Amino acid sequence: MPTVYRTLSAVALATCLCLPVKADEADTSFVEDFNEQLKVFINELNIRVAMGYGERSSIVRGTDPLSFYVLPDVSYYGERFFFDNGMVGYSLKQGRRHEVSLFTKLNTEFSFFTDSITGYWFGDAYSGVSSFRNPSPSGGWEDEPPSVDNIAKRSWAIDAGIRGDYYPADYTHIGVILSQDIRNKHRGQWASVMVSQGVPTALGNFNFKGELTYKSQDLVDYYYGVSSRDNVAPNYYYRGRSVVQPALSVHWQYPLSDRLSIVGSGRYMWLGDGVADSPLITKDTTTTFFLGVSYAL
């Protein structure tokens, strides 16, 4: 059956699973299994659920670290159309080792402003302050640092763009994305370059990824800038600047049966000065981890 390639999902943390093997067959079998998990058969709905514990650090003042216990992985790839965990796309050109696609998806920047796990998955609506508060009884703004409790509502955006995927060698994936806001929320752009390398071993299947993401000034300023739209003193005003954000991640999967695996993941991202210098932000990096079990339905 024809197949298309894709990398391990950072959100799903789960992969196509394989049968356990004897110790003397482990090295060969893990290589074969890892090669299979980098494929998704077309015209089939793939559903997996990872259960365990994960946490993403908080970067916006007034929010708590986001804990999560269940992570779904839902994808479908047709001959041209595909859906992958919130990303909807259409393949323009396909080759044995490359693909060019158009796509649209919710911008997940907004998820840093909500404690809802759905915000982590899809960019859920944030029930923050939708308009200015009244001035304090003294007639001035509240002299408190900006936080989710006293800023105007940020909203989710819908991005669309083009992506290219190239697979120069087994287990190696290079991806490039160019994207633009089409909902006129942040009205900015972002672009990313990603390189991932799979490493099959007898201790499980590893996937190492490095990313560089550019975010335009308009995007950064919409989410992390502070201005007269917010209920804070003018001395806290800040105009966001464009950033380049490096990130490193690792994913691990160890099969227990044909459907069940132990999975783990970790990600570390540098926010960049244009974001980190905002008085809304409490740190200059963000981390995410998860450890649990994955079941393929």
LUMNU-622185 format. One record per residue (C-alpha): x, y, z. Coordinates in steps of 0.25 Angstrom, whole numbers, plus 5000, padded with zeros to 4 digits. Example, Ala and Ser with C-alpha at 12.3 -4.5 7.8 and 13.67 -1.06 7.14 Angstrom:
REM LUMNU-622185
504949825031;505549965029;
This chain:
REM LUMNU-622185
500050005000;500650144997;501150225009;501550365012;502650395022;502450475035;503250505047;502850475062;501850575067;502350665078;500950665084;500550525082;501850465087;501350325082;501750245070;501350125062;501650015071;502349875069;502449735076;503449705087;504649635082;505749545088;507049605093;507849545081;506949595071;506749735077;507649815069;507149775056;505649775060;505749915066;506349965053;505149905045;504149955054;504650095054;504650095039;503150055040;502850165050;503350275041;502250235031;500750265031;499850185022;498950265013;497450265014;497450215028;497050285041;498150275052;497750295066;498650275078;498550325092;499650345102;499350345117;500350385128;500850515133;501450635126;501650785129;502050915122;502651025129;501951155131;502551285124;501351385125;501251455138;499951405146;499851265139;500251135146;501051025139;500150945130;500050795135;499450695125;499050545127;498450505114;499050535100;498250495087;498950475074;497950475062;498350475048;497850445034;498650445021;497950435007;498550434994;498650584995;497850635007;498350615021;498050645035;499050635046;498750675061;498050805057;498850835044;497950825031;498750825018;498750785003;500050724996;500450804984;501650714980;502050574985;503350494983;503950384989;504750464998;504150604997;502750674998;502250814997;500950845004;499950965007;499450965021;498551035031;498551025046;498251095059;499451175064;499851115078;500551245083;499251275090;499351145098;500351215108;499151305112;498251195117;498251085127;497350995118;498050875112;497250895100;497951025098;499250935098;498650845087;497950945078;497951085084;496751095092;495951225095;496551305107;495551355117;496351475120;496051625121;495351655108;495351805111;496051915120;495751915134;495252035141;496352125147;496652105161;495952195171;497152295172;496852325157;498152255152;498452115146;498752005156;500252005159;500451855157;501251785147;500451735135;499951595136;498751515130;497951575141;498051715136;498351715121;497351725110;496951595104;497951525094;497251425084;497651315076;498051335061;497851245049;499151225041;499351175027;500551155018;501451055011;502350945016;503450865010;503850725015;505150655011;505650525015;507150515010;507350385018;506750275026;506150335039;506550475035;505550585033;505750735029;504550825029;504350965025;503051045028;502651185024;501351245030;500451365031;499251405040;498051395032;497051435043;497651575045;497951555059;499451575061;499551605046;500951555046;501851435040;502651325045;503651225039;504351105044;505451005040;505450875046;506450755046;506150625052;506950495053;506350365058;507250265065;506750125067;507350045078;507149925087;506650015098;505650075090;505450175078;505950315080;505650435071;506550565073;506050695067;506650835066;505850955062;506051105058;504751185058;504651325053;503451415058;503151545053;503051675061;501551685059;501351545064;502251565076;501651705079;500151655079;500351545089;501451605098;501451745095;500851845106;500151965102;498952055105;498051945102;498451885115;498051925129;499451955134;500352075137;501052145124;502352115130;502151965127;501851985112;502651905103;502751875088;503051735084;504251715075;504451605065;505151475070;505851355066;505551245075;506451115076;505850985082;506350845085;505550725087;505650575089;504550465088;504650325093;503750205090;503950065096;502949955091;502249865100;501349795090;500749825077;499849935082;500449975095;501750055098;502550135108;502750275103;503550395107;503850535102;504550665106;504650805099;505450925103;505251055095;505951195097;504951305095;505851415090;506051555095;504851615087;503951525096;504751505109;504951655111;503451675112;502951705126;501851605123;502951495123;503551435135;504651355129;505451345116;505251195113;504151095113;504250945116;503250825113;503350685117;502450555117;502550415122;501450305120;500950195112;500350205098;499250115093;498850105078;497350095075;
